[in-house]
Amino acid sequence: MGSLLLAISGVASVMRTVTDSSFESDVLKAPGPVLVDFWAEWCGPCRQVTPILESIAKDMAGRLTIAKINVDENQITPSRYGVRGIPTLILFRNGQVVSTKVGALPRKQLYEWVEKLL
């Protein structure tokens, strides 16, 4: 589906928005690791984690792609990966799930989790 320009906390950055129909090409067939944020607009913790993901996307540019999939608008993919709570973050590499975290994490903890997986 391409990228979506998000303006969060006054900072503009590009994060990839994926859908059920684009998930295979945008995530599973991506050339590098992809961290997927399963989220919803009404979810407070999802809104808390978004600026953290923006920051990590900048810090790890060229090493990691961060994608977001709205679970209300796309229900097939979350079901396929057993997403029961949001936010759920799943790191994919070569089409395979590497690791999963559920819930909003502080920046340091989230950054360290991603860094050790790369």
N, C-alpha and C positions, 0 to 999 in steps of 0.2 A: 504494500500500500504506500510505501514511501515514508518520509519523515514528517514529523509534526513539530512546528516551532512552538515551544512552550515558553511563556513568560512567568517565571516563578520567583517570588521575592525580589522582583525588580531585575532579575538576571535572565537574559534570553539564552537559550541553548537548544541544541537539536537532540531529541531522543526519538528513536524509531517507534512508531505506533504500528502494531500488528493486529491482525484479525484472524478469525478461524480460517478464512480462505488464504491468507498470506503467510500463516505460521510456518508451513513447511519450507517455503522458499526463503523467508526472512530469518528464521531461527534454525531450523533443522539442517538446512543446506548452507548456512552462513560459513564463510571461510575461517572465522575465528570464534572465540568464546562469546556467548550472548547471555546476558543476565536479563531474565524476563520478570517484570513486575506485574503480577496479577492483582488488579485493583478495581475500585468502583468510585464514582463521583461522590457518593454519600458517605464514604468511609473516612472517618477522621484520622485514624492511624495511617491510612494510605496517603492522605494529604501531608502528614508529618514526614513521611519517608521520601516524598518526591524531591524536595530540595537537597536532601542527602544524596539521592541518586544522581541529581544534576551535578553536584560537586564531584562525585566519584567518576562520572562520565568525563568530566574535564580532566581530572587527574590521570585517568587511565586511557585517554584518547589514543587510538591506534593499537591498543592492547585488548580492549573490551568494548562490545556494543551493548548498550542498554536499551531494551525494548519494553513497551507497556502494552498490556492487553486488558481492555475493559471487560470484566466478567459478566456484566449485565447485558452488554451488546454482543458478546461472543461466549456462548455457553458450552460449545463442543470441546474446545481445547482445555479449559479448566477441568472439565469432567474427565477428559482423557488422562490428565496428570494428577488426578485426585485432590484438586484444590478444594478445601473445605472451609478455610478461613482466609481472610484478606487483611493486610497485604500478604501475599505469598511470593517469595522470590525464589526462582529456580535458575541455576546456572547450567547452561547447555554447552557442550563442546562436541563437535563432530556428530551432531544429531542426538547425542545421549545426555541424559540428566547426570550432572556431576554432583550437585548438592542442592539442598532445599532449606530455606529458612521461612518460618511463618511468624508474622507479627512485625511491628515497627521496632527496629533496633537503633541504638545510638550510632552516630557516624563512625566513631572509632571502631566499634565492634563490627559494624557492617563492612567497613573498609578492610579491616584485618581478615575477615572471613573471605572476601573476594580476593584479596592479595595472595593469600596462601593457596587458593585454588588455581590461580593463574600460573 
